[in-house]
Each structure stands twice: as structure tokens, then as C-alpha cells.
Amino acid sequence: MKIKEGYLLREVAGSNIVVPVGSGNMDFSGVITLNEVGSFIWKQLEKDATKEDILNNLLDEYDVDKATAERDVDEFINKLKGAELLAD
């Protein structure tokens, strides 16, 4: 899985914001703010990580049980799919 081209994660005034860049995303009018874990997952997706890679890296980075981490990863990925932010 990978983030669709034309979207970047930027820190703005202490908040992690997804910013559309380029003319191909002119119809995107929303603002997406990510928390720390969302930003961590986003950065993994920028590297074309698999769900299993993301889950393992999340478990290594944070003190969380596997069931909670898996639920969080699934929920985040589904939200990105719903917003059409993941590449095919």
C-alpha cells in the first residue's frame, strides 16, 4: 500500500496536516489532521509498506497490544481508502 501521489504530510503549528500538492488534486477541498499514530502510519505508507509491516513497526514503536494496533491500522487504512488517498 502506498499514499497516492500529490499528498504530503507537513507539520504546521505543531499539528500534522495532509496537504494536497500539484494541479491533479484541485478538487480536494478538505483538511486532514493526523494524530501521532496516524502520522506514524502515514509515514509507513509513504514507503509502500504492507499492512503487516505497518503493524509490526507500530508494535515496535508504541506500547500497544496487537489487537488494538491491528484495529487502529485497519481503521486508518479504511479512512484513507474512503478519502481516495491510497494508490491502486
Summary of the structure (lengths in Angstrom):
residues: 88
radius of gyration: 13.0
end to end distance: 7.8
largest distance: 41.0
contacts: 215
relative contact order: 0.20
helix: 48%
strand: 19%
